[in-house]
Amino acid sequence: MTTTSPQATGSWTPAPGLPRAATWYGQHDNAVPIAGGSAVLVAGGADSTSAAVSHAAVHDAAAGTWLPVGALNTPRRLHTLTLLPGGKVLATGGTSGPAPGAPALATTELYDPATRAWTTSGAMAGPRAGHSAVLLADGKVLVAGGTTFRSPQSAKALRTAELYDPAAGTWSAAGDMTEARTGHTALALADGAVLVCGGTAPVGSADEPALAFCELYDSTTKKWAPTGSLRAARSHHQATRLSDTTVLVTGGLAPQAPGGGVFDPFSQRTAELYDLAAGAWKPAADMPSGRALHRALPFGPSGVLVVGGAADDTDEAGYRSALLYDSVADTWSPVAGLADGRWAFAAAPLPGGKVLVTGGTARTGAAAADPALPELTASTEVFTGGGAS
């Protein structure tokens, strides 16, 4: 009997590249759709020396071009970008110096699409990097967790959380999380709940332990409570909201894994689904290949597009492959691959059901032309769904 592999659908179209290459290793420093979705903002990130950068750019979806805009007042990496109800974008925290161990920042600033410039805003109570930032239904922003550095060799994960009020431009304390964590995902769900899952807890070693613990924030009481743990501990994973009560988690690093095939020797193929009503996770269909440091975003009426990534960030070349998850059928199908493999990049939806991917890390170590210097890309590609959407 002859079998055939599923045919990849959709296509990627090259677009003008970023004015300057950058890479984004955080969970919440991703590209932000602005101006009603007709444009996409990227800001900050790291250069090829892992130093924080201040430059920003806006992609005009109609023209398909990048527009240079005002730079951040402070270079930032491992920061957050959050679109506010009035159309401005809030940048919080991060680190400003070269990695690793650069002091974290407490400063914040606002991008105004009308002026294409950044202005400083109120400072958080304490510095943090690798934290989460989520817009709540009442228009406030919940910032939680992250890392602060006591010295270049000593990182401390945080339990603290804060609330930003855009109307007043001020910060106030929210309840502390039940677990200190950094590099976690956070999503707003129904009834004012915010789901936080995974991440790491720095312990001073090269391999920070990944976390399976998850918790929920109640925006009415400003308190946190544990909820069902992930079936597998995860860091550098992705969490994507499928509905007001359902979340899909994909991939992540799997340190000390024995290897799972040619394409994903150290990263997880597994995916999980969270049900808010049950407060529990159940397995979703495994991805055809594992990955971490990828991006995942809703696509079509019931799908999730998973793009790029890598097995690790050392001696690696970025993956070109992309997958589409059908949440109704609980199945994965291949879609057309990127022209340029990458991880730790930015991705955002565009009008017409398209997706923008830009920047990121292409190769490191033995896979790069210069093993001492990571290769970044400024290239930009736009995905259009073909039969996949």
C-alpha positions in Angstrom: 0.0 0.0 0.0 1.3 3.4 -0.9 0.9 6.3 1.6 1.4 10.0 1.0 2.3 12.7 3.3 0.0 15.7 3.9 0.6 18.5 1.5 1.6 21.8 3.0 -0.9 24.6 2.3 -0.7 28.4 2.3 2.3 30.5 1.2 4.8 33.0 2.6 5.6 36.2 0.7 8.8 38.2 1.3 8.3 41.7 2.5 10.8 44.6 3.1 13.0 43.8 6.1 13.3 45.5 9.4 15.4 48.7 9.4 17.7 46.9 11.8 17.8 43.3 12.9 16.8 42.3 16.4 15.7 39.3 18.4 13.1 38.9 21.1 13.6 36.2 23.7 10.7 37.1 26.0 7.1 35.8 26.1 5.5 39.3 26.2 7.9 41.4 24.1 6.2 40.3 20.9 5.0 42.6 18.0 1.8 44.5 18.8 -1.0 45.3 16.3 -1.9 49.0 16.5 -4.1 51.4 14.7 -7.0 49.0 14.6 -4.8 46.2 13.3 -3.7 48.2 10.2 -0.1 48.4 11.5 2.3 46.4 13.7 4.8 47.8 16.2 8.1 46.2 17.2 10.3 47.8 19.8 13.5 47.0 21.8 14.9 43.5 21.8 18.6 42.5 21.5 21.3 42.8 18.9 23.8 40.2 17.9 25.9 40.9 21.0 22.9 40.3 23.2 22.8 43.9 24.2 19.5 45.6 24.6 18.4 48.0 21.8 16.1 51.1 21.8 15.1 51.2 18.1 11.4 50.7 17.1 9.6 50.4 13.8 6.0 50.2 12.5 4.9 47.9 9.7 2.2 49.5 7.5 0.0 46.6 6.4 -1.4 48.4 3.4 1.9 49.5 2.0 3.8 46.5 3.2 6.7 48.6 4.4 8.4 49.5 7.6 8.4 53.0 9.0 11.1 54.1 11.4 9.6 55.7 14.5 11.0 57.3 17.6 13.3 55.1 19.7 12.6 54.0 23.2 13.9 56.3 25.9 15.7 53.3 27.4 17.1 50.3 25.6 15.1 47.2 26.6 15.2 43.4 26.3 13.0 40.9 28.1 10.5 43.7 28.5 6.8 43.7 27.7 4.6 45.5 25.1 0.9 45.9 25.8 -1.7 47.7 23.6 -3.9 49.9 25.7 -7.6 50.7 25.1 -6.8 54.2 23.8 -4.4 53.0 21.2 -1.1 53.7 22.9 1.4 50.9 23.7 2.9 50.4 27.2 6.5 49.2 27.5 7.5 47.9 30.9 10.8 46.8 32.6 13.3 44.5 31.0 17.0 44.9 31.1 19.1 47.6 29.5 22.6 46.2 29.6 24.3 43.3 27.9 23.3 39.8 29.0 23.5 38.0 31.3 22.9 39.6 34.6 22.3 43.2 33.5 20.2 45.1 36.1 16.5 44.9 35.6 14.5 48.1 35.0 11.5 49.5 36.9 10.9 52.3 34.3 8.0 52.3 31.8 7.1 54.3 28.7 4.3 54.9 26.3 4.2 54.9 22.5 1.7 57.2 20.9 0.8 56.3 17.2 -0.3 59.9 16.6 3.2 61.3 17.3 5.2 58.1 16.6 7.2 58.8 19.8 7.7 57.4 23.3 7.2 59.3 26.5 8.2 58.1 30.0 5.4 57.0 32.3 5.2 56.1 36.0 7.8 53.6 37.3 6.8 50.2 38.7 7.4 49.6 42.4 10.4 47.4 41.6 12.6 46.3 38.7 11.8 43.2 36.7 12.6 41.4 33.4 11.1 38.4 31.8 7.8 39.2 33.4 4.2 39.0 32.0 1.9 41.8 31.1 -1.9 41.3 30.5 -4.6 43.8 29.6 -7.6 43.3 31.9 -11.3 43.9 31.0 -11.3 47.1 33.1 -8.5 48.6 31.0 -5.7 48.1 33.6 -2.6 46.1 32.9 -1.5 43.3 35.2 2.3 42.8 35.4 3.5 39.7 37.3 6.7 37.8 38.1 9.9 38.1 36.2 13.5 38.3 37.3 15.6 40.8 39.2 19.3 40.5 39.5 21.2 40.8 42.8 24.5 40.5 40.9 25.6 39.4 37.5 25.8 35.9 38.9 22.7 35.9 41.0 19.2 36.1 39.6 16.0 36.1 41.7 12.5 35.1 40.4 9.7 37.3 41.7 6.2 36.6 43.1 5.1 40.2 43.1 2.5 41.6 40.8 1.4 45.2 40.0 -1.5 47.0 38.3 -1.1 49.9 35.8 -3.9 52.4 35.5 -3.6 54.1 32.0 -6.1 56.8 33.0 -3.9 58.0 36.0 -0.6 56.7 34.7 0.1 55.1 38.1 1.0 51.7 39.5 -0.5 49.9 42.5 0.2 46.6 44.2 -1.7 43.5 43.2 -1.6 40.3 45.3 1.6 38.2 45.1 1.6 35.0 43.0 1.7 31.7 44.8 5.0 30.8 43.0 7.9 32.9 41.9 8.6 32.5 38.2 10.0 34.2 35.1 9.6 33.6 31.4 6.1 32.4 31.9 3.0 32.9 29.8 -0.1 34.8 30.9 -3.5 35.1 29.2 -6.8 36.9 30.2 -9.8 34.6 30.2 -13.5 34.8 31.2 -14.8 36.5 34.3 -11.6 38.5 34.9 -9.4 35.5 35.3 -5.7 35.5 34.2 -4.0 32.2 33.6 -0.2 32.0 34.3 1.7 28.9 33.5 5.1 27.5 33.1 8.4 29.4 33.1 11.5 28.9 35.2 12.8 29.5 38.7 16.4 30.6 38.6 18.6 28.6 40.9 22.0 29.9 39.9 22.9 27.1 37.5 23.1 27.1 33.7 20.0 24.9 33.5 17.1 26.7 35.2 14.4 24.2 36.1 11.2 24.6 34.1 7.9 24.8 36.0 4.6 22.9 35.6 2.8 25.0 38.2 -0.1 27.2 37.0 -2.2 29.7 38.8 -5.2 32.0 38.3 -5.5 35.7 39.1 -8.9 37.0 40.1 -9.2 40.6 39.0 -12.0 41.3 41.4 -10.3 40.1 44.6 -6.8 40.8 43.3 -5.7 37.4 44.6 -4.0 34.4 43.1 -4.9 30.7 43.5 -3.3 27.5 42.2 -5.0 25.7 39.4 -4.2 22.5 37.5 -0.5 22.0 36.7 0.8 21.3 33.3 1.3 17.7 32.4 4.9 18.6 31.5 7.1 21.4 32.9 7.7 24.0 30.2 9.9 27.0 29.5 10.1 28.9 26.2 6.7 27.4 25.3 3.8 29.3 23.9 0.2 29.7 25.2 -2.6 30.6 22.8 -6.2 31.5 23.8 -8.7 29.4 21.9 -11.8 30.8 23.6 -12.8 32.6 26.8 -12.2 29.4 28.7 -9.7 27.3 26.7 -6.0 27.7 26.2 -3.5 25.7 24.0 0.1 25.3 25.2 2.7 24.1 22.7 6.3 23.0 22.9 9.1 24.3 25.1 12.6 23.3 26.0 13.2 19.9 27.5 16.6 19.9 29.1 18.5 16.6 29.3 16.0 15.0 27.0 17.5 11.9 25.3 16.4 13.0 21.8 13.2 12.6 19.9 14.2 12.5 16.2 16.1 14.3 13.5 14.1 17.5 13.7 13.6 18.0 17.5 16.3 16.4 19.6 15.7 18.5 22.7 12.3 20.1 22.5 8.9 18.9 23.2 6.3 17.7 20.7 3.5 17.6 23.2 0.7 20.1 23.4 -1.9 20.6 26.2 -5.4 22.1 26.5 -6.6 24.0 29.6 -10.3 24.1 30.6 -11.1 27.0 32.9 -14.3 25.4 34.2 -12.5 22.2 35.1 -9.3 23.9 36.2 -7.3 21.1 34.6 -5.1 20.3 31.6 -5.6 17.4 29.1 -3.4 16.2 26.3 -3.9 17.6 22.8 -2.5 15.9 19.7 1.3 15.9 19.6 2.9 18.3 17.1 4.7 16.5 14.2 7.9 18.0 15.5 8.9 19.6 18.8 10.1 23.1 19.2 10.8 25.9 21.6 11.3 29.7 21.2 8.6 29.7 18.5 5.5 31.8 18.1 1.9 30.7 18.1 -1.1 32.8 17.4 -4.8 32.3 16.5 -5.5 31.7 12.9 -8.9 31.2 11.2 -12.1 30.4 13.1 -10.7 27.6 15.2 -7.0 27.3 14.4 -3.6 28.1 15.9 -0.6 28.8 13.6 2.8 27.6 15.1 5.8 29.1 13.4 9.6 28.6 13.5 11.5 27.9 16.7 14.4 25.7 17.6 15.4 22.8 19.8 17.7 25.0 21.8 19.4 28.4 21.4 23.0 26.9 21.3 24.6 25.6 18.1 21.3 25.8 16.3 19.8 26.9 13.0 16.2 28.2 13.2 13.4 26.0 12.0 11.6 27.0 8.8 8.6 24.7 9.4 5.1 26.0 10.3 2.0 24.0 11.5 -1.7 24.6 11.8 -3.7 23.2 14.7 -7.4 22.5 14.2 -8.9 22.8 17.7 -12.2 21.2 16.6 -10.6 18.1 15.1 -7.6 18.1 17.5 -5.2 17.6 14.5 -2.1 19.2 13.2 -1.3 19.8 9.5 1.8 21.3 7.8 1.6 24.6 6.1 4.2 26.2 3.9 7.6 26.8 5.6 9.4 30.1 6.1 12.1 31.1 3.6 14.3 32.0 6.5 14.4 29.7 9.6 14.4 31.6 12.9 13.6 31.6 16.6 13.0 34.3 19.2 11.3 36.5 16.5 8.2 38.7 16.4 4.9 37.7 14.9 1.5 39.4 14.6 -1.8 39.1 12.7 -2.5 41.3 9.7 -5.8 42.3 8.1 -7.3 39.7 5.8 -6.3 36.7 7.9 -2.6 37.1 7.2 0.3 36.8 9.6 3.5 38.8 9.8 6.8 37.3 10.9 9.9 39.4 11.3 13.4 39.4 12.8 14.8 36.8 15.2 17.9 34.6 15.5 18.8 32.5 12.5 21.9 30.6 13.7 24.2 30.3 16.7 27.5 28.6 17.6 28.6 25.8 15.3 25.7 26.5 12.9 26.7 30.2 12.4 29.4 31.6 10.2 31.2 33.0 13.3 30.6 30.6 16.3 31.2 33.5 18.7 28.5 35.7 17.3 24.8 34.8 16.8 23.4 35.5 13.3 20.3 37.6 13.4 17.9 38.3 10.5 16.0 41.4 9.6 13.9 39.6 7.0 10.1 39.8 7.1 7.6 37.3 5.6 3.8 37.4 5.4 1.7 34.2 5.5 -1.4 33.8 3.5 -3.7 30.7 4.3 -4.5 28.9 1.0 -6.6 25.9 2.1 -5.2 26.0 5.6 -7.5 28.6 7.1 
